[in-house]
């Protein structure tokens, strides 16, 4: 398992997101992003809008995910 922060994923804070794969990290981080945006946090709303835009633009989404996957691969495994 590895850990990335919301900020490392393109968000505005240091909330820790855990996962075994880049896909898991994205899925686990989506809940945090949605919750914070829905609570009215303006910085998370901006990040949420960026993610929605990436979903609408497959090339931008692909580039974002490829960077995230590369960053994920470079991280050390969490110490248990």
RANOR-V952992 format. One record per residue. N is the residue number from 0. SS is DSSP state (A for helix, B for strand, O for the rest). Layout:
BEGIN
n:N ss:SS
n:N ss:SS
END
This chain:
BEGIN
n:0 ss:O
n:1 ss:B
n:2 ss:B
n:3 ss:B
n:4 ss:B
n:5 ss:O
n:6 ss:A
n:7 ss:A
n:8 ss:A
n:9 ss:O
n:10 ss:O
n:11 ss:O
n:12 ss:O
n:13 ss:O
n:14 ss:O
n:15 ss:B
n:16 ss:B
n:17 ss:B
n:18 ss:B
n:19 ss:O
n:20 ss:O
n:21 ss:A
n:22 ss:A
n:23 ss:A
n:24 ss:A
n:25 ss:A
n:26 ss:A
n:27 ss:A
n:28 ss:A
n:29 ss:A
n:30 ss:A
n:31 ss:A
n:32 ss:A
n:33 ss:A
n:34 ss:A
n:35 ss:A
n:36 ss:A
n:37 ss:A
n:38 ss:O
n:39 ss:O
n:40 ss:O
n:41 ss:A
n:42 ss:A
n:43 ss:A
n:44 ss:A
n:45 ss:A
n:46 ss:A
n:47 ss:A
n:48 ss:A
n:49 ss:A
n:50 ss:A
n:51 ss:A
n:52 ss:A
n:53 ss:A
n:54 ss:A
n:55 ss:A
n:56 ss:O
n:57 ss:A
n:58 ss:A
n:59 ss:A
n:60 ss:A
n:61 ss:A
n:62 ss:A
n:63 ss:A
n:64 ss:A
n:65 ss:A
n:66 ss:A
n:67 ss:A
n:68 ss:A
n:69 ss:A
n:70 ss:A
n:71 ss:A
n:72 ss:A
n:73 ss:A
n:74 ss:O
n:75 ss:O
n:76 ss:O
n:77 ss:O
n:78 ss:O
n:79 ss:O
END
